Amino acid sequence: MTSMGPLDIPIRKKSAELYLHDYDLDDDLSIASPPVSKNMVDVDDPVDALSSNREQTHLVAAGCRGVLKVFKVDDDGFEQVIDLRSAKSRRLNLFYSPSNVAWSKLKDELIATTSNNGAVVLWDVRKGGI
């Protein structure tokens, strides 16, 4: 599937591939992804929102099919450290998919998600759930 980005750059992407792009204020594009197509991390489902912690050592990915995973980011790439929508948190009857995610700027262990049905959930990374 080919689509055109904001600067008319062709992008080929499968639904679960993650590529990072950075636009500065002058609309110059710097690509954190490798120059050739390479799967950075397999998230299993489409990702709608990303957020990093203050130190930018961890990244949380949220998606429309219930994806809510935390990854450690270092020079070697990405490593999944926790799946917040694991079987333990699924028992809480959260029948929504996060459409937005934000890492707390005050407490590094807290992540907030929102969904299209109006649900706002605060997640504690230390506990692996709500």
NUPA-147156 format. One record per atom (N, C-alpha, C): x, z, y; residue in one letter; residue number from 1; atom name. Coordinates in nm, 4 decimals, always signed. Example, Ala and Ser with C-alpha at 12.3 -4.5 7.8 and 13.67 -1.06 7.14 Angstrom:
<mizas>
xx zz yy zami roba lumro
+1.3190 +0.7800 -0.5690 A 1 N
+1.2300 +0.7800 -0.4500 A 1 CA
+1.3200 +0.7800 -0.3300 A 1 C
+1.2850 +0.7080 -0.2250 S 2 N
+1.3670 +0.7140 -0.1060 S 2 CA
+1.2900 +0.7870 +0.0030 S 2 C
</mizas>
This chain:
<mizas>
xx zz yy zami roba lumro
+0.0841 +0.0000 -0.1160 M 1 N
+0.0000 +0.0000 +0.0000 M 1 CA
+0.0892 +0.0000 +0.1231 M 1 C
+0.0693 -0.0927 +0.2118 T 2 N
+0.1495 -0.1031 +0.3325 T 2 CA
+0.0618 -0.0775 +0.4533 T 2 C
+0.1099 +0.0056 +0.5431 S 3 N
+0.0389 +0.0307 +0.6677 S 3 CA
+0.1398 +0.0262 +0.7809 S 3 C
+0.0906 +0.0195 +0.9012 M 4 N
+0.1793 +0.0140 +1.0158 M 4 CA
+0.1737 +0.1474 +1.0887 M 4 C
+0.2912 +0.2022 +1.1193 G 5 N
+0.3006 +0.3279 +1.1916 G 5 CA
+0.2841 +0.3044 +1.3406 G 5 C
+0.2983 +0.4099 +1.4202 P 6 N
+0.2766 +0.3982 +1.5636 P 6 CA
+0.3748 +0.3043 +1.6331 P 6 C
+0.4904 +0.2812 +1.5730 L 7 N
+0.5887 +0.1909 +1.6325 L 7 CA
+0.5976 +0.0610 +1.5540 L 7 C
+0.4915 +0.0244 +1.4841 D 8 N
+0.4854 -0.0962 +1.4022 D 8 CA
+0.5971 -0.1024 +1.2988 D 8 C
+0.6218 +0.0094 +1.2334 I 9 N
+0.7195 +0.0159 +1.1259 I 9 CA
+0.6418 +0.0132 +0.9952 I 9 C
+0.6701 -0.0843 +0.9076 P 10 N
+0.5965 -0.0884 +0.7814 P 10 CA
+0.6296 +0.0341 +0.6963 P 10 C
+0.5256 +0.0925 +0.6398 I 11 N
+0.5419 +0.2115 +0.5572 I 11 CA
+0.4740 +0.1866 +0.4237 I 11 C
+0.5496 +0.2003 +0.3155 R 12 N
+0.4919 +0.1927 +0.1816 R 12 CA
+0.4919 +0.3337 +0.1258 R 12 C
+0.3755 +0.3815 +0.0875 K 13 N
+0.3624 +0.5202 +0.0471 K 13 CA
+0.2524 +0.5356 -0.0559 K 13 C
+0.2836 +0.6058 -0.1632 K 14 N
+0.1808 +0.6464 -0.2575 K 14 CA
+0.1207 +0.7756 -0.2052 K 14 C
+0.0053 +0.8122 -0.2538 S 15 N
-0.0678 +0.9248 -0.1959 S 15 CA
+0.0059 +1.0578 -0.2058 S 15 C
+0.0923 +1.0779 -0.3034 A 16 N
+0.1558 +1.2078 -0.3195 A 16 CA
+0.3027 +1.2087 -0.2779 A 16 C
+0.3520 +1.1029 -0.2136 E 17 N
+0.4906 +1.1009 -0.1694 E 17 CA
+0.5016 +1.1639 -0.0319 E 17 C
+0.6103 +1.2333 -0.0077 L 18 N
+0.6305 +1.3012 +0.1192 L 18 CA
+0.7526 +1.2439 +0.1891 L 18 C
+0.7321 +1.1897 +0.3063 Y 19 N
+0.8400 +1.1382 +0.3898 Y 19 CA
+0.8300 +1.2065 +0.5250 Y 19 C
+0.9433 +1.2417 +0.5834 L 20 N
+0.9426 +1.3109 +0.7112 L 20 CA
+0.9904 +1.2182 +0.8215 L 20 C
+0.9149 +1.2111 +0.9293 H 21 N
+0.9495 +1.1288 +1.0448 H 21 CA
+0.9409 +1.2158 +1.1691 H 21 C
+1.0278 +1.1905 +1.2642 D 22 N
+1.0320 +1.2713 +1.3856 D 22 CA
+1.0295 +1.1803 +1.5073 D 22 C
+0.9347 +1.2027 +1.5967 Y 23 N
+0.9245 +1.1268 +1.7212 Y 23 CA
+0.9615 +1.2191 +1.8367 Y 23 C
+1.0513 +1.1732 +1.9248 D 24 N
+1.0819 +1.2545 +2.0418 D 24 CA
+0.9920 +1.2127 +2.1581 D 24 C
+1.0130 +1.2710 +2.2735 L 25 N
+0.9252 +1.2450 +2.3879 L 25 CA
+0.9321 +1.1012 +2.4373 L 25 C
+1.0408 +1.0304 +2.4073 D 26 N
+1.0553 +0.8910 +2.4491 D 26 CA
+1.0052 +0.7938 +2.3428 D 26 C
+0.9363 +0.8442 +2.2414 D 27 N
+0.8862 +0.7658 +2.1287 D 27 CA
+0.9970 +0.7010 +2.0472 D 27 C
+1.1186 +0.7557 +2.0553 D 28 N
+1.2249 +0.7090 +1.9671 D 28 CA
+1.2028 +0.7741 +1.8314 D 28 C
+1.2218 +0.6974 +1.7282 L 29 N
+1.1947 +0.7451 +1.5933 L 29 CA
+1.3249 +0.7787 +1.5240 L 29 C
+1.3338 +0.8995 +1.4721 S 30 N
+1.4442 +0.9326 +1.3832 S 30 CA
+1.3811 +0.9698 +1.2501 S 30 C
+1.4339 +0.9149 +1.1448 I 31 N
+1.3739 +0.9323 +1.0134 I 31 CA
+1.4572 +1.0294 +0.9320 I 31 C
+1.3942 +1.1379 +0.8888 A 32 N
+1.4627 +1.2353 +0.8059 A 32 CA
+1.4653 +1.1899 +0.6609 A 32 C
+1.3824 +1.0928 +0.6283 S 33 N
+1.3812 +1.0375 +0.4935 S 33 CA
+1.5028 +0.9473 +0.4763 S 33 C
+1.5456 +0.9247 +0.3541 P 34 N
+1.6587 +0.8348 +0.3319 P 34 CA
+1.6228 +0.6927 +0.3731 P 34 C
+1.7236 +0.6070 +0.4010 P 35 N
+1.6959 +0.4702 +0.4445 P 35 CA
+1.6258 +0.3859 +0.3383 P 35 C
+1.6409 +0.4217 +0.2126 V 36 N
+1.5685 +0.3530 +0.1059 V 36 CA
+1.4586 +0.4460 +0.0574 V 36 C
+1.3535 +0.3890 +0.0004 S 37 N
+1.2429 +0.4709 -0.0481 S 37 CA
+1.2923 +0.5652 -0.1566 S 37 C
+1.2674 +0.6905 -0.1368 K 38 N
+1.3066 +0.7934 -0.2328 K 38 CA
+1.2035 +0.9044 -0.2251 K 38 C
+1.1533 +0.9451 -0.3378 N 39 N
+1.0564 +1.0535 -0.3420 N 39 CA
+1.1287 +1.1841 -0.3115 N 39 C
+1.0944 +1.2474 -0.1996 M 40 N
+1.1602 +1.3714 -0.1581 M 40 CA
+1.1105 +1.4904 -0.2400 M 40 C
+0.9805 +1.4936 -0.2643 V 41 N
+0.9207 +1.6012 -0.3416 V 41 CA
+0.7860 +1.5511 -0.3929 V 41 C
+0.7486 +1.5922 -0.5127 D 42 N
+0.6208 +1.5512 -0.5696 D 42 CA
+0.5197 +1.6625 -0.5464 D 42 C
+0.4177 +1.6338 -0.4668 V 43 N
+0.3168 +1.7332 -0.4326 V 43 CA
+0.1930 +1.7192 -0.5213 V 43 C
+0.1856 +1.6136 -0.5990 D 44 N
+0.0776 +1.5842 -0.6936 D 44 CA
-0.0493 +1.5295 -0.6291 D 44 C
-0.0756 +1.5588 -0.5040 D 45 N
-0.1958 +1.5126 -0.4347 D 45 CA
-0.1609 +1.4790 -0.2900 D 45 C
-0.2503 +1.4088 -0.2198 P 46 N
-0.2233 +1.3751 -0.0794 P 46 CA
-0.2059 +1.4997 +0.0080 P 46 C
-0.1191 +1.4891 +0.1076 V 47 N
-0.0919 +1.5975 +0.2018 V 47 CA
-0.1499 +1.5596 +0.3376 V 47 C
-0.2269 +1.6510 +0.3974 D 48 N
-0.2886 +1.6275 +0.5280 D 48 CA
-0.2189 +1.7012 +0.6414 D 48 C
-0.1507 +1.8125 +0.6107 A 49 N
-0.0898 +1.8926 +0.7169 A 49 CA
+0.0373 +1.9593 +0.6666 A 49 C
+0.1343 +1.9741 +0.7575 L 50 N
+0.2611 +2.0408 +0.7286 L 50 CA
+0.2908 +2.1416 +0.8382 L 50 C
+0.3605 +2.2495 +0.8016 S 51 N
+0.4066 +2.3459 +0.9004 S 51 CA
+0.5320 +2.4122 +0.8455 S 51 C
+0.6249 +2.4465 +0.9341 S 52 N
+0.7468 +2.5143 +0.8901 S 52 CA
+0.7530 +2.6533 +0.9513 S 52 C
+0.8329 +2.7392 +0.8887 N 53 N
+0.8524 +2.8721 +0.9452 N 53 CA
+0.9462 +2.8627 +1.0659 N 53 C
+0.9663 +2.9742 +1.1349 R 54 N
+1.0473 +2.9745 +1.2577 R 54 CA
+1.1886 +2.9232 +1.2347 R 54 C
+1.2504 +2.9625 +1.1254 E 55 N
+1.3882 +2.9238 +1.0965 E 55 CA
+1.3973 +2.7840 +1.0373 E 55 C
+1.2840 +2.7239 +1.0075 Q 56 N
+1.2741 +2.5920 +0.9455 Q 56 CA
+1.3475 +2.5856 +0.8114 Q 56 C
+1.3395 +2.6963 +0.7372 T 57 N
+1.3970 +2.7018 +0.6030 T 57 CA
+1.2906 +2.6813 +0.4963 T 57 C
+1.1634 +2.6915 +0.5362 H 58 N
+1.0522 +2.6723 +0.4442 H 58 CA
+0.9469 +2.5838 +0.5093 H 58 C
+0.8752 +2.5110 +0.4239 L 59 N
+0.7720 +2.4178 +0.4687 L 59 CA
+0.6480 +2.4416 +0.3842 L 59 C
+0.5317 +2.4459 +0.4462 V 60 N
+0.4065 +2.4572 +0.3721 V 60 CA
+0.3315 +2.3253 +0.3864 V 60 C
+0.2794 +2.2762 +0.2742 A 61 N
+0.2037 +2.1509 +0.2709 A 61 CA
+0.0609 +2.1817 +0.2290 A 61 C
-0.0355 +2.1264 +0.3033 A 62 N
-0.1774 +2.1465 +0.2737 A 62 CA
-0.2436 +2.0106 +0.2607 A 62 C
-0.3429 +2.0013 +0.1704 G 63 N
-0.4079 +1.8729 +0.1505 G 63 CA
-0.5521 +1.8815 +0.1105 G 63 C
-0.6184 +1.7653 +0.1154 C 64 N
-0.7628 +1.7560 +0.0962 C 64 CA
-0.8078 +1.7853 -0.0462 C 64 C
-0.7180 +1.7859 -0.1403 R 65 N
-0.7569 +1.8161 -0.2790 R 65 CA
-0.7124 +1.9556 -0.3209 R 65 C
-0.7027 +2.0452 -0.2247 G 66 N
-0.6679 +2.1833 -0.2559 G 66 CA
-0.5195 +2.2120 -0.2589 G 66 C
-0.4364 +2.1189 -0.2135 V 67 N
-0.2923 +2.1406 -0.2118 V 67 CA
-0.2589 +2.2480 -0.1090 V 67 C
-0.1831 +2.3473 -0.1485 L 68 N
-0.1306 +2.4481 -0.0573 L 68 CA
-0.0044 +2.5055 -0.1210 L 68 C
+0.1076 +2.4394 -0.0928 K 69 N
+0.2339 +2.4737 -0.1578 K 69 CA
+0.3411 +2.5018 -0.0541 K 69 C
+0.4289 +2.5980 -0.0873 V 70 N
+0.5408 +2.6339 -0.0010 V 70 CA
+0.6686 +2.5838 -0.0664 V 70 C
+0.7529 +2.5186 +0.0149 F 71 N
+0.8788 +2.4627 -0.0326 F 71 CA
+0.9949 +2.5225 +0.0449 F 71 C
+1.1056 +2.5461 -0.0258 K 72 N
+1.2302 +2.5854 +0.0387 K 72 CA
+1.3013 +2.4572 +0.0786 K 72 C
+1.3533 +2.4520 +0.2012 V 73 N
+1.4209 +2.3331 +0.2522 V 73 CA
+1.5677 +2.3670 +0.2749 V 73 C
+1.6566 +2.2885 +0.2127 D 74 N
+1.7994 +2.3047 +0.2382 D 74 CA
+1.8674 +2.1689 +0.2284 D 74 C
+1.9988 +2.1675 +0.2323 D 75 N
+2.0731 +2.0413 +0.2308 D 75 CA
+2.0514 +1.9616 +0.1030 D 75 C
+2.0141 +2.0295 -0.0054 D 76 N
+1.9914 +1.9612 -0.1331 D 76 CA
+1.8521 +1.9018 -0.1435 D 76 C
+1.7640 +1.9335 -0.0506 G 77 N
+1.6279 +1.8796 -0.0533 G 77 CA
+1.5235 +1.9895 -0.0519 G 77 C
+1.4136 +1.9639 -0.1242 F 78 N
+1.2996 +2.0545 -0.1283 F 78 CA
+1.2894 +2.1187 -0.2659 F 78 C
+1.2500 +2.2449 -0.2681 E 79 N
+1.2234 +2.3142 -0.3942 E 79 CA
+1.0954 +2.3953 -0.3770 E 79 C
+0.9968 +2.3709 -0.4646 Q 80 N
+0.8715 +2.4462 -0.4548 Q 80 CA
+0.8977 +2.5906 -0.4934 Q 80 C
+0.8538 +2.6833 -0.4077 V 81 N
+0.8736 +2.8248 -0.4364 V 81 CA
+0.7428 +2.8964 -0.4696 V 81 C
+0.6298 +2.8443 -0.4198 I 82 N
+0.5017 +2.9082 -0.4509 I 82 CA
+0.3876 +2.8084 -0.4323 I 82 C
+0.2891 +2.8195 -0.5197 D 83 N
+0.1651 +2.7432 -0.5064 D 83 CA
+0.0568 +2.8443 -0.4715 D 83 C
+0.0163 +2.8468 -0.3450 L 84 N
-0.0808 +2.9464 -0.3000 L 84 CA
-0.2194 +2.9254 -0.3591 L 84 C
-0.2483 +2.8071 -0.4112 R 85 N
-0.3782 +2.7816 -0.4737 R 85 CA
-0.3682 +2.7932 -0.6254 R 85 C
-0.2842 +2.8826 -0.6726 S 86 N
-0.2673 +2.9036 -0.8159 S 86 CA
-0.3947 +2.9618 -0.8765 S 86 C
-0.3930 +2.9788 -1.0065 A 87 N
-0.5115 +3.0300 -1.0770 A 87 CA
-0.5554 +3.1654 -1.0217 A 87 C
-0.4598 +3.2492 -0.9796 K 88 N
-0.4940 +3.3816 -0.9273 K 88 CA
-0.5819 +3.3708 -0.8023 K 88 C
-0.5434 +3.2852 -0.7081 S 89 N
-0.6222 +3.2758 -0.5851 S 89 CA
-0.7473 +3.1910 -0.6027 S 89 C
-0.7531 +3.1050 -0.7046 R 90 N
-0.8735 +3.0250 -0.7295 R 90 CA
-0.9912 +3.1140 -0.7702 R 90 C
-0.9631 +3.2316 -0.8259 R 91 N
-1.0699 +3.3228 -0.8663 R 91 CA
-1.1454 +3.3802 -0.7466 R 91 C
-1.0926 +3.3584 -0.6266 L 92 N
-1.1562 +3.4129 -0.5073 L 92 CA
-1.2680 +3.3238 -0.4552 L 92 C
-1.3029 +3.2196 -0.5310 N 93 N
-1.4116 +3.1280 -0.4961 N 93 CA
-1.3919 +3.0596 -0.3609 N 93 C
-1.2724 +3.0103 -0.3362 L 94 N
-1.2460 +2.9342 -0.2141 L 94 CA
-1.2759 +2.7881 -0.2427 L 94 C
-1.3996 +2.7479 -0.2200 F 95 N
-1.4423 +2.6111 -0.2481 F 95 CA
-1.4259 +2.5243 -0.1238 F 95 C
-1.3041 +2.5098 -0.0814 Y 96 N
-1.2735 +2.4245 +0.0320 Y 96 CA
-1.1311 +2.3742 +0.0145 Y 96 C
-1.0974 +2.2732 +0.0891 S 97 N
-0.9610 +2.2229 +0.0917 S 97 CA
-0.9082 +2.2374 +0.2332 S 97 C
-0.7868 +2.2884 +0.2481 P 98 N
-0.7336 +2.3056 +0.3833 P 98 CA
-0.7072 +2.1716 +0.4508 P 98 C
-0.7508 +2.1592 +0.5752 S 99 N
-0.7263 +2.0361 +0.6506 S 99 CA
-0.6202 +2.0575 +0.7578 S 99 C
-0.5876 +2.1839 +0.7848 N 100 N
-0.4843 +2.2162 +0.8814 N 100 CA
-0.4138 +2.3428 +0.8349 N 100 C
-0.2866 +2.3538 +0.8684 V 101 N
-0.2080 +2.4696 +0.8268 V 101 CA
-0.1105 +2.5048 +0.9381 V 101 C
-0.0871 +2.6353 +0.9567 A 102 N
+0.0093 +2.6799 +1.0579 A 102 CA
+0.0800 +2.8050 +1.0087 A 102 C
+0.2121 +2.8049 +1.0206 W 103 N
+0.2919 +2.9205 +0.9844 W 103 CA
+0.2931 +3.0153 +1.1038 W 103 C
+0.2753 +3.1436 +1.0804 S 104 N
+0.2733 +3.2420 +1.1884 S 104 CA
+0.4062 +3.2432 +1.2627 S 104 C
+0.3991 +3.2453 +1.3949 K 105 N
+0.5199 +3.2547 +1.4777 K 105 CA
+0.5650 +3.4000 +1.4926 K 105 C
+0.4769 +3.4956 +1.4571 L 106 N
+0.5099 +3.6372 +1.4714 L 106 CA
+0.5513 +3.7022 +1.3403 L 106 C
+0.4837 +3.6659 +1.2313 K 107 N
+0.5139 +3.7243 +1.1005 K 107 CA
+0.5405 +3.6114 +1.0026 K 107 C
+0.6644 +3.6019 +0.9577 D 108 N
+0.7072 +3.4893 +0.8754 D 108 CA
+0.6370 +3.4822 +0.7399 D 108 C
+0.5739 +3.5900 +0.6980 E 109 N
+0.5079 +3.5891 +0.5675 E 109 CA
+0.3631 +3.5406 +0.5741 E 109 C
+0.3104 +3.5123 +0.6923 L 110 N
+0.1698 +3.4740 +0.7063 L 110 CA
+0.1524 +3.3261 +0.7386 L 110 C
+0.0552 +3.2654 +0.6697 I 111 N
+0.0182 +3.1254 +0.6902 I 111 CA
-0.1329 +3.1212 +0.7086 I 111 C
-0.1788 +3.0461 +0.8073 A 112 N
-0.3226 +3.0303 +0.8310 A 112 CA
-0.3638 +2.8880 +0.7970 A 112 C
-0.4808 +2.8741 +0.7333 T 113 N
-0.5369 +2.7419 +0.7051 T 113 CA
-0.6787 +2.7350 +0.7601 T 113 C
-0.7196 +2.6130 +0.7935 T 114 N
-0.8580 +2.5880 +0.8328 T 114 CA
-0.9095 +2.4719 +0.7502 T 114 C
-1.0406 +2.4629 +0.7402 S 115 N
-1.0999 +2.3527 +0.6644 S 115 CA
-1.2152 +2.2928 +0.7438 S 115 C
-1.2623 +2.1791 +0.6971 N 116 N
-1.3706 +2.1087 +0.7660 N 116 CA
-1.5027 +2.1845 +0.7636 N 116 C
-1.5189 +2.2786 +0.6699 N 117 N
-1.6438 +2.3548 +0.6653 N 117 CA
-1.6393 +2.4792 +0.7539 N 117 C
-1.5319 +2.4947 +0.8329 G 118 N
-1.5214 +2.6061 +0.9255 G 118 CA
-1.4490 +2.7281 +0.8723 G 118 C
-1.4072 +2.7257 +0.7473 A 119 N
-1.3373 +2.8407 +0.6901 A 119 CA
-1.1979 +2.8540 +0.7507 A 119 C
-1.1620 +2.9761 +0.7867 V 120 N
-1.0274 +3.0095 +0.8327 V 120 CA
-0.9751 +3.1160 +0.7374 V 120 C
-0.8596 +3.0900 +0.6753 V 121 N
-0.8057 +3.1821 +0.5755 V 121 CA
-0.6624 +3.2171 +0.6139 V 121 C
-0.6285 +3.3457 +0.6033 L 122 N
-0.4935 +3.3936 +0.6287 L 122 CA
-0.4292 +3.4253 +0.4941 L 122 C
-0.3167 +3.3601 +0.4655 W 123 N
-0.2467 +3.3741 +0.3386 W 123 CA
-0.1207 +3.4574 +0.3586 W 123 C
-0.0894 +3.5429 +0.2602 D 124 N
+0.0332 +3.6222 +0.2626 D 124 CA
+0.1270 +3.5660 +0.1564 D 124 C
+0.2365 +3.5059 +0.1998 V 125 N
+0.3301 +3.4413 +0.1078 V 125 CA
+0.3913 +3.5433 +0.0125 V 125 C
+0.4142 +3.6657 +0.0594 R 126 N
+0.4744 +3.7687 -0.0267 R 126 CA
+0.3858 +3.8010 -0.1459 R 126 C
+0.2541 +3.7987 -0.1257 K 127 N
+0.1601 +3.8329 -0.2323 K 127 CA
+0.1157 +3.7117 -0.3126 K 127 C
+0.1457 +3.5928 -0.2640 G 128 N
+0.1058 +3.4716 -0.3344 G 128 CA
-0.0418 +3.4387 -0.3188 G 128 C
-0.1055 +3.4861 -0.2156 G 129 N
-0.2477 +3.4578 -0.1957 G 129 CA
-0.2995 +3.5192 -0.0677 G 129 C
-0.4301 +3.5436 -0.0651 I 130 N
-0.4968 +3.5944 +0.0552 I 130 CA
-0.4601 +3.7397 +0.0781 I 130 C
</mizas>
